[in-house]
Structures are given as C-alpha cells and as structure tokens.
Amino acid sequence: MSTITVRLKKSTVGTSEKMKANVKGLGLRKMGSVRTLENTPCVRGMIKKVIHLVEVVEEK
C-alpha cells in the first residue's frame, strides 16, 4: 500500500479545536514534526481539513 508523508508547517495556535484534533490525530505535535502514514480515505479526509497547515508528499 502507498504511504503519505505529512509535515506540520504552520502552528495550530488560533485554529479551532476541531483542527487541533485533526492535527493530533495525524500524529503531529510541534511545528516541523513529520509522520509517514498509510494512504487511506480516512487519513486523506483528515489532511483535507488542515491542508493549509501541513505539507504532504505522496510515496509509492
């Protein structure tokens, strides 16, 4: 299965609690933190909600 690498490029300060929960659910904590996740519809939906805060790299 393909994977996605997600990096938190902007702070969650000033965002809603739902956005903070999505970032936490992706496994990101501090600015610059990186996680490699499976490419599933659930993960894609979480990324879509906070796309302005993260940087995404698709891998095969």
C-alpha positions, 0 to 999 in steps of 0.5 A, a space after each residue: 500500500 502507498 504511504 503519505 508523508 505529512 509535515 506540520 508547517 504552520 502552528 495550530 495556535 488560533 485554529 479551532 479545536 476541531 483542527 487541533 484534533 485533526 492535527 493530533 490525530 495525524 500524529 503531529 505535535 510541534 511545528 516541523 514534526 513529520 509522520 509517514 502514514 498509510 494512504 487511506 480515505 480516512 487519513 486523506 479526509 483528515 489532511 483535507 481539513 488542515 491542508 493549509 497547515 501541513 505539507 504532504 508528499 505522496 510515496 509509492 
